[in-house]
């Protein structure tokens, strides 16, 4: 769903927004009409008419809220034969793919409009901006969410010197994960991307280009491909398939966007001086990846997979660096007489000739009087040699490459070619600083229980099992990769379900068992992951024990006392409910931040958020600004999962905006004003938090700990069927039983409730908790003054806006437990009532009007898919034999894809 349209500048805003809205509606109308043409061509007029019958019935049912009208729509869905039901489900699914594409296109338009307004404002206030860059006086920062605005605000609050220091230490560290939350096939995603490119082309047609009719013909062709492409994967992707999918984001977006982000910040901060002086924008991004490294519960991720994942990533980044160096090198045709090289560059050129005489001679014949060009082209050849594994010619690490690039820059500045030194060559420097030779810092994750079992086997001294040998093999691969591509390639080792300091010590013991004395030369930073409520409460005690471990003390000395701690949003929410988990995570962060301050630790909190609200999702920048004082401090690390990766990084304009927003939030979270506000609110509303915690948790446990809850949950949602979708390489469960939720992963837990139009994982217990407080005035004050509570209320409202009580009741009726169904529906009504009282609005999304409008427009179409899914699910649960079970299951899986596209939430 699009974010609300916000603009820092009022000038022409309403006209701009109105124009963008009109163009968005035109896009939806165009794509919907073209889809209608394809439906008629593919299935005849009767298919189109059937889709329209169900569509109009679902719209009428949504608008009238009449149960009889909904029942009529339900009868239409039940009247289709199996083949027709599948076609209708696919039609709605394709429609949602096209609407999602149009909304992304709209977001890009909005971002462009904002950029144009910022440019105008920047020209108007160029003097103030330039003064800020050099530590001079400046007025109040703009509210446009940009990083430069955040820096200006910091200058106001802490002074120029301290602001520059904070900017220099800024880090945003997104970690790509392969959790199975992308319900689309890659072929479907590719078709959508091609359609998007054609919509872009149509939007920007100029005289002499193709006509609209020609573009529309191509659109029809691509929509036909999308319609005829099977929407369901037949086989699960392997971990290496997931690695290669993530590489597409790097190749298509990140590699080029990252230096553009840095450049735009530098341009705004330095104004007219930008490009002529050394840049002040830091390379603040570090990309991480669990893809190919996360083996917790995934037997398909082995040490060999980890090795291959690292090599694939290195291949992509080294190829990117090589091409960039070659491209820029060919343009550095600066004659030595006009741009004399420095002595330092001549020394580098001599060293290159000694290292690779044939290469330098060949390049020298083409550019005999262009020493800067010759040096950079040899650098490109050395990057290529690094990629091939030629140790003699290749670089030992990215630091050596950066040394050469800095020599080249200094020489260009020495020769007076300031723009050549600080232009495209600086982009290459930024890319090397950001991505190194590894692209993404690969992180290993394993369950603490696996370590305990492996160590017990080793200490027994008998024959070692396959699992233990695999654990030991991983440490050898870590050592190998660090030697090949540098320490940053893979050094973090995350321990799932950390319950004691011993769980962390076990990692170092296993490394010593695998590597012997060499273990001391391998950098391993153990990261505790606190996931359950009990582990979050015990986190500081565990961290105290961690500091006493000798290997940890050695790493602290090597890293300047840096430590990462990961917080799990998923399992904590499944453990105690979304309200209690939100508060427990907030308390844990405050305690851990205070612990770090006491122990002189540079702390980075790693937030294991999912894409859905039940897994910590929601607007990330708002969540960052609501964190406890001292817990961010300019360093933000979060997981980016499944469809979120492509939503945030798939389009260059959106990726640029996302990176700036996250970096801006990381800086502003530590501003004195924001920390003071959060600290005061945490203190004032402490008693309120305690009531919310206790009552919401009791209500949640009354449901999930009821006898027979787990099998009932499996009956009333498509949980079992989701397990059949080939979404990712990782199994949906830790075990085979549905008698307990302990072995069910958080992703299918959230995904299943989302499919049933209940979204229980993201709000259940809130209504009871708010009623227990009872003081409406206090709650309204908390909503206005307490950022954590504001974000929670707004996020829970977003989740409930995507529910439908009448549809939900039909899912809940599939289980023979009126008591549990009643508990869920009563809590849903109560929560909606209290949200209205707190926000003083009948609208659930009063704080996000654009999102509210989008939800209203989508909901009837999602209802239509839900009715088709209910038809199939009821038949499967009843064991009907009038149709082959494959028909039921195929329709179920098709509608799962469609509903996921419609509500844009999986896990």
N, C-alpha and C positions, 0 to 999 in steps of 0.2 A: 504494500500500500504506500502511496506517496506520503511524504511528510508534509505538514502544513506549510503553506507558502508564507514565508517570512521575509521581510525586506527591511534593511536599515534605513532606507530612504523613501520618503513619501512621494517624491516627485514622479509623476506619471504612473504611480504604482497601480492605481485602480484600472487605468487604461491597459497597462501591460498585462495584469492578471486577467482582465476580461478577454483580451486578445488571445492569451495562452489557453484559457478555458475553451474558447470557441474553436481554436485549432485542435485541441485535444478531442472535443466532441466530434469534430470533422474526421479525425483519424479513426475514432471508434466506429463512426458511421461508415466510413470507407471500408475498413477491414471487415466489419460485420456484413456489409453488402457483398463484398467479394467472397466471403465464406459462404453466404447464401447461394451465390452462383455455383460454387464448387459442389455444394450439397445437391443442388438440382442436377448438375452434370453427372455426379457420381451415383446418386441414389434415386433420381427422378423427383418429380414434383411432390410425390407422396412423402418422401423422406423430409423434405423441407416443411411440408404441411404438418407432419407429426412433431417436428421440433418446435414449430410455431405454436401448436396446440398446447404442448406442455409448458412452453415459455410463458404464454399469456395466462395460463391457469395458475402458474406459480407466482406471477406478478400480482394477479388479482388476489390470491390467498395472502400474499405478504402485505398488500396495501389495505385490504379489508380486515385482516386479522380474524376472519370468520372461519370457524372450524369446518363448516359445511363446504365452503369453497376450497379449503385445503384438502378435504376428503375427496372432492371432485378431481383435484389435481393428482391425488394419490391413485385414483381409479384410472386416470389416463396413463400414468406410469406403469400400472399393472396390466394394462390392456395390450401392450406391445409384445410381439413374440420375441424370443431370445435374440435373434439376429437384429431385429429393429431396435430393441432396448440398447444393445451395444452401440449401434450407429448413433442413436440419440445421445447416449452418454459421451461418445467421442465428439459429437458436434459441440456440446456444451464445453467439453474440455479444451478443444481447439479454440473456441471462442475466448475462454479465459486466457489461454496463451497469448492471443492477439491483444486482448485488453491489457494484460500485464505489459506487453511490449509498448502499447500506446502510452501507458502510464509512465514507463521508463523514459520514453521519448519526451513526455511532458516534463518530467523532472529535469531533463537536460535543457529544455527550453527555459525553464525557470532559472536554472543555474546560469545560463548565458545572459538572461535578462538582469540578474543580480550582478553579474560580472560587469556588464555594461554600466549599470548604475554606480558600481564601485569605482569604475574608471572615471566616470564624470566627477564623482565626489573626490577622487584622488587628485584629479587635475585642479579642482577648486581649492583643495587643501594641501597642495604639494609642498608648500613651505613648512607646514606643521609636520608632515610626514618625514621630510628630510631632517628636520630638527630632531625628531624622535630617534632616527637612526644614529645620530651622532650624540645622543644623550642630552639634547637640548630640551626646552620646555615643550609641553604638548597639552592639548585640551583633552576632554574626556574621550575615551576610546569608543569607537562605533560598536554597534550591537549586531554586526553582520555575521558573527560566528567565525570570522577568518582568523588565522594565526597572527597576522599583523595587528589586528584589533586587540587580540589578547595581549600581545607584547606591549602595545601602547597603554593598555590598562595597567599592566604590571609596572611600567615606568611611572605611572601616576601614583601607584601604591607603595612601591619599594625603592624607587629611584632607578636611574639609568644603569648604574654599575651592577646592582643586584639583579636587575632585569636581564642584563646581558649574561650574567653568570647562570641564571636559571634557564635561559634559552640555550646556552651552550650545553647544559646537562640534560636537555629535553630528550626523551625517548618514547616513541610509540612502537609497540612490538606486537603486531597481530600474528597469531599462530594459526595456520591453516590446518584443519582437521578433516579426517575422512569419515566422520560419523555419517551414517546412511540417512541423510535428510534431504537429499536431492532426488525428488520422485521422478524427474524427467530422464528419459534416455538421452545420451549424448547426441544421437542423431536428431532427436526432437529439438534439443537446444541449438544445434547447428542450423536447422531449418528456420527456427525463430530468429537467429542472428542474421541470416540472409534476408529475411523479410524486413528486419529492422534496418538493414543497410539500404534497402529499397525505399522504405519510408523516409529515411534521411535524404536520399537522393531526390525524392519527390518534393520534399520540403524546401530543398535548396535549388530547384530548377532555375536555370538562367537562360536567356536567349541563346540559341544555338545548341542547347543541350537536348537530350531526348524529350519528347512530349510526355504529358501526363498519361496519355493513352498507352504509350510504349511502356512506361513504368508500371502502369496498372496491368498490362498483359504479363509482365514478369512477376508481379505480385500474385496474380492468379496462378501462375505456374508454380511458384514457391508454396502458396497456400494449398494447392493440390498435393504437392509433395508432403507437406505437413499432415494433411488429412489422410493420406495413404500410407504414412509411416506408422508401423506398429508402435503403439505408445508404451508397451510394457516390455522390459528387458526379459529375454529368455534365459540368460545366464547371469550369475552374479559377477560384477567386476572384480578383478584381482587387485591386490594392493598396488601392483605396478600400474594397472589401468588407472587407479585413482591418482597415483603420482603424475602420470602423463596428463590427466585432465587438469590438475592444478597447474602444470607447466603451461597450459594454454592461457591461463590468466596472466602468467608472467610474460609470455611472448607477446600477447595481444595488447596488454595494458601496462602492467606494473613497470617494466623495464624503461619504457618511454615516459610514463607519467611521473615517476618519482623525481627525476631531475627537473621536470616542468613545475612540480609543486615547490621544490626548493627555489627555483628561479623566480616564480611569481612572488614568493615571500620576499626574496632579496630585492626584486624590482620595487615592491611597495615600501620596503624599509629604507632603501637607499635612493629612491627617486631618480633624479637625473644622473647621479653618480654611478648607478648600477651599470655593470659591464665594463667600467673603466677602472674600478678598484676591486680589490680582493673581496669575495662575497662574505657576508656575515651570516647568511642562513646556514644552520648546521644540517648535516646529514642525519636527521633525527629518526629515520625509520629503520627498524630491524625486523626482518621477516622470519618467522619461525614456521616449523611444520611438524606435525605428528604423523603425516602420511608416510607410511613405510617404517615408522619408528614406534607407533603405539601398538603394543602387543597385549595390552590388558584385555583378556577375553577374546582375542583374535588369534587363533592358532595358525592363521595363514601368514602372519608377519613373523618372519624368521630373521636370523642374522644375515643370511644371504640377501633377503629382500631389503634389509636396511642398507647393506652395501650397495645394491643396485639402485635404490632410491637416491642415495647420495651421489652416485655417479651420473644418474640421469639429470639431476638438478645441476651438477657441476658442468655437464655438457652444455646445458641450455645457457647458463650464465656466461661461461667462457666463450661460447659462440657469439653471444650478444656483445660482450666486451671486444672480442676480436673484430667483429663487423663495425662496431662504432669507432674503434681505433683506426681501422683501415679507411673508413669513410672520412673521418676528420683529418687523418694524415694526408690523404690525397688533396685536401683543400689548403693545406699549410704551404702554399707555394710562395713563401716569403724569401726573397733573395737575400743572401748574406750581406750584400752591400747596403741594402736598405734596413735590414734587421740583423745586426751583427750578433752572433751567438755568444753566450757567456763562456768563460773558461770552464765552468762546471759542465756545460752542455758539451763542449769539445772533449772533455774527459770522458763523459758518458758515451759519446760517439766512438772514441778510441776503444773503450771497453767493449762496446758492441762489435766492433771490427775484430777484436781479438777473440771474442766468444763465438762469432758466426761470420767468418770472413766471406764465405760465398754469398750469404744472404745480404750482407751489407754492401758487397761489391755490386750485386745485381741491382739493388735499390739505388746505389750511388751513381750508377751509369744513367739512371733516369732522372736523377735530381742532384747533379754534382754541386750546385751552388745553393742548395736549399736544405741546410743542415737540420732545421726543425722538422721538416717533412721527413727527412731520412730517419731521424731518431724515432718518430712516432710510428712509421711503417715497420721498423725493426721491432718496436714494442708489440705491434700487432702480430708479427711473426712469432714472437716469444709467447704471446698468449695462445696462439694456435698450437705451438709445441707443448705448452702446458696441458692443453685439452687432449692432445694425442698421447700424453704420458712420456714425452721426451724429456727426461730429467736433466740432460746435459744443456739443452737450449732453453727449456721452460723456466718459469719463475718458481722459486721455492715456496712462495706464498703471496697473497695479495699485498702485503706490506712492501715487498720488493717492487711490485708494479707501481704502487703509489709513489714510492721514492723516485722512480724514473719520471712519472708524470709531473711531480712537483719540480724536479730539475728543469723539465721542459717549460713549465709555467714561469718559473723564475727567469729563465733565459729570455722568453718572449717579453716579459716585463722589462728586463734589462735592455732589450733592443728597442723598446718603445711601442711594441705591438700589444698594447694593454687589452684591447677588445679580443684579440685572438687568444690571449692568455686566460681571460675571464669569461669567454663565451662557451662555444661547444666543447672545448677541451675541459672546462670546468664541469660540464654535464658528465663527461666520462669519469672524472675524478669522483663526483658524487655517486655515480653508479658503482664504481669500485669500492668506495667506502661503505655503501649500503649493502651490497650483495656479496662482496668478496669473491672468492672462487667457489663458494658453496651455494649461493643464491639464497637458500633458506636454512636457518640454523635448525638442523634436524634434532628432534627431541625424542628420547626414549621414555616410554612409560610401561611399567609392569606392576602387577598386584603384589602387595607385601607378602601375601600367603605363598606365592610362587618362590620368592626369595627364601623364606623360612624352610620350605620343603627342600629346595636345592641345597641349602647349607647343611641341613640335617643329613642328607644323603652323602654329601662330601665328608662330613665329620665321622660318619659311620665307617668310612673307609672301604666299603664294598663296591660292587659294580654300580656305575652311575647310569641312571636312566636317560632316556632321550631328552626329557625336559631339562634336566640338569646340564647335560652337554650343550644344549641350545643356549641356556643362560650364560654359560662360560664362553661359548663361541661369540656371543654378542660383544663381550668386553674386548676380545681380540679384534673384532671389526672396528670398534670405536678407536682403538689404538692405531689401526691401519689407516682409517680415514683422517684422523688428526694429522698423521704424518704426511698424507697425500695432499690434503686440501687446506690444512690449518686447523687450529684448535676450535675456532668458531663453528666448524662443520658440524660437530656433534659432541657436546660436553654436558648437557643437562640430562639428568636421569630422574624422572618423576616417579615417586612411589605412591601408587594408589592405595587408599585406605591405610594411610599412616596412622598408627595407633600408639606408637612409642618411639623413643629415640633409637631403640634397638633395630626397628624397621629400617632406619636410615643407615645405621652402622653395617647392616647386612650387605648393603650394596658395595661398600668398600671391601668387606671381607670376601665377597664373590670376585671382585676385580683382582684382589691379591691371589686368590685361588686360580684365576684364569691366566694372569700375566706374570706372577711371581714378582721379582724385584722391579720389573719394568712398570708395575702398577704406579709407582711413585712418579713416573714421568708422564703419565696420562692424566689429563685434566678431567675430573669428573665432579660436577656440581650437583649434589643430590638435592632434589626439590621435594619437600613434603607436600602431599595433597590431602587436605582435610575435607572430607566429604559428608560424613554423617553429623547429626546434631551433637552427639557425644564427642566426636573428634574435634569439632569446632570449639566446643567448650573447654577441651583439654589442650588446645593448641599451644598456649604459651608454656605450659609445663613440658610439653614434648620439645619445644624449641630450646628451652633451657638445657635439656639433656643433650640436644644436638650440638650446642656450643662446646660441650665437654669432649666431643669426639676429636681425636688427634687429626684424622684426615680433613675434617671440617676446619679445624684451626689452621692447617696448612693452606687450604684453599682461601680462607679469609685473608691470610697474609699475602697471597698471590694476587687477589682480586681487589684489594683495598677495602676489605670487610664488606663485600657485597653478598647478599643472600636473597634468594627468591623463595616465596611461599605461595603455593597454589590453593585456591579456594574452589570447592566444587558446588556449583549451584544446583545441579541436577538431582543428585542423590539426597542432598539435604532437603530439597523440596518434597521429594517422594517420601522422605523419612518423617517429617513433621508438618508438612503442608506449606503452602506458599507464603503465608503471612509470617509464621514462626521462623521459617527458613530465612526470609528477608531480614528479619530482626536479628537472628542468630549470626548471620554473615556480617551484618553491620557491627555488632558487638565484637565479634572476633577480629575484624579489621582494626577497630579502635585499640583492642588489647595488644594485637601484634605490632601495631605502629608504636605504641608506648614501649613495648618490649625492645623494639629495634632502637628507639631513642636512648633507652637506658644502657644498651650494650654497644652503642656507637656503631650500629649496623646501617649500611645503605640498603634499604629494603625495597624490593620490587614485589608487589602483590600481583599474582597472576590469576586473573578472573576466568574461571572455566564456564563462561556463559554459553548457552545454546541460542538458536535462532528464535525459538518459540518463547512466549512469555512464561510458560511453566518451567523453563530452564534458564531463567535469568535474562530473557530477551527484552525487547523494547528499545526505545531511543538510548543508545549507549552514552551519548554526550551528556544527557540529563542525569543518567545514573552515575557517571563519573563525578559530576559536580555535587552529587548528594553524598559522596563518600565521607567517612569520618576525617576530621582534621589530622593532617600528617600522614595519611595512608596512601596518598598518590605522589605528592612531591615531585611532579614533573616526569614521572615514570609510569607508563600505562601499558600493561600487557594483558591481552584478552584473546580468547579463542574465537576464530571465525569459522563457522561450520556450515557444511552442505550448501543449500541454496543461498545462504547469506554471502558466501564467497562471491558468487556470481552477481548477486544483487548489488554488492558494494564495490566490486572491482571489475565487473564485466564491461562497463562503459567508461571511457577515459574521463569524461566530465564528472560523472558520479564518483569515480575513484578519487579524483583530485579533491572534490568537496569532502568526501569521507575522511581522507587523510588529514586535511586541514582541520576539520571539526574535532577529530580525536586528539590531535596534537594541541589544539587550542584548549580543549577541555582539560587535558593533562596539566597544562600550565595554569589555567584559571582555578583548578581545584585547590592548588596550593597558595592562592592569593590570600593575603591577610583578611580581606573582607569576606571571602567565601568560607575560609576556615572559621572565622569568628561566628558567622551565621550558623554553620553546621554545629559548632561546639555549643553555642547557646541553645539551639533547638534541641539537641540531644539531651541537654541537662533539663530544660524546661519540661519536655514531654517524656521523661524517663518513666514516670508512673503510668502514663498512657501506653507506652510501649510494653510495659510488663503485663498490663491487662490484655492488650491485643495478643501478645505472645501466648499467655496461659490459656485464654478462652478459645483462640483459633486452633491451637494444637489439640485441645481436648475434643473439639468438634471434628477435626480431621481424623483423629484416632477413633472416634465413635463410628466413623464410616469404614475406614480401611482396616481396622482391627476387628470388625464384626465377623462373626462366624460365616464362612462361605463367601467372603467378599471377593477373593481373587478369582474363583471360577465364575462368579456372577459378572465381574468386570469383563472376563473373556467372552461371556455370552452377549453382553449388551453393547459391545464395541467390536469393530473388525480387527481386534488385536491378533488373533491367530492368522487371519488373512494377510495382515501387514507383514507377518513373518515370512510369507511366501513371496513377497515382492523382492526382486533382486536389486535392492537399493544400494547396497554396499557390500564390501568383503567381510564385514564384521557381523557375527551372529547377533540376532535380536535379543537373545537371552544368555545368561550365564549358565543356566541349567535347562532342564527339560520340563519342569513342573510348572503349572500355573496355580498350584495350591498355595503358593506364597509369592508375595511381590518382591521378596529379597533378591531373587535371581532374575527379575525382569529389569532390563535396562531402562534408563529414564527416557530414552528417545521414543520407543514404542508406547511407553506409559503416556507421554504427552501427545504423541501422534494419534493414538487411539481415541482419546477424549476429544481431540480436535475433529476427527472424522465424524464422531457422533454428535457434533454441534453442541457440545457441552463445555469443552475447555476446562474441565474441572480442576486440572492440575495447576491452573493459573489463578484461581480465585477462591476455591472452596475454604470456608471457615471465616472469611472476612465479614460477612453479614452478621454472624453470631458475635464476633469480636466487637464490631462497631455497636451493636445493640447492648452488649455488656458494658461498654463505656457509657452509652446513653446520653451524654452531654453533647448536644448538637453544636453548641457554641464553641466548646473546646475543640471538637473535631474540625470545625470550620477554620478555627485559628491555626490548628496543626496543618491543615491543607494549605493555608496561606503562608505559613512561616517555617515549616519543617520540610526541607527538600526531600528527605527520604520518604516521608509520608506522602508528599505531593506526587513523587514519581510512582510510588506504589499504587495510590488511588487511580492515577491516570492510566497506568499499565493494566490494572485489573479492569478498569472501565473498557479499555480497548479489547481485552479478551472477552468480556461479557457482551460487547457489542457484536461480536461475531457468533454468538450463540443464538439459538432459537428454541424457546421453551416447548413449543408444540412439536417441533421435530425431535427435540431431545426426549420428550416423553415417549415417543414412538420407539426410539432405541431402547430406552430403559424398560419398556414393556416386554422386550424380548427375553428378559430374565424373570424368573418366577419369584421375585422378591419385591413385593409392594412396599415393604418397610424401607429397603435401601433406596428404591426409586423415589419414594416420598421424601426421604432425607435429602437427596440431591436436589429435587425440585423445590422443596421448601427453602433450602439454603440459597438457591439461585434467586428466588423471589425476594428473600430477605436482603440479600446482598445488593440487588438492584435498587430496592427501596432506600437502603441506607446510603448508597452511592449518590442517589438523587438528593438526599438531605445534606450530605457533606458538601457536594458541589453546587447545591441550590439550583438544580436544573433537572428537567425531565429527560434531557439528552445525556446518554452515557458518555459521549465523547465531546462534551462541551469545550474542553481545552484544545481539541484537535478537529475543528470544523471541516477541514478538507478531507481528513481521514473519515470522519463521520459520513460525509456525502458519498465517498467511495464505497464504504461498507453498505450503505443503503442501496446503492446502485447494483452491487454485486449479489447481495443476499438472496433475491428471488431466484437467480440463476443457480446459486449454490443449493437452494432448496430443491430445485428440480433434480439435481444430481443426487441429493440426499434421498429423495423419494425413490429413485432408481436403485440406490444402494440398499435402502431398507427392504425393498422388494426382494433383492437377491439374498440379503443377510437373513431375512425371515425364512426364506425357502431353505437355506443351508441349515439354519438352526432347527427347523422342523423336520429335516431329513426327507423332504418331498422327493418323490421318484417320477413325477410326471415329466420332468425335464432332466437331461443328463447333468450330473453335478458339475461337470466342467463348464457348462453354460453359466451356472450360478457364480462359480468362482471367477470366471473370466470377467463377468459383468461387475463383480465386486472389486476386482483389481483395477478395472478401468475407471470405476467411480472413485476409488481411492486416489488415483492420479488426478482426476478432475477436481475433486473437493480440495486436494492439496493446492492445486493451481488457483482455485477460487478463493480460499481463505488465506493463502500464502503463509501457511504455518504447517510445518511437519514436526521437526524436533530441534 
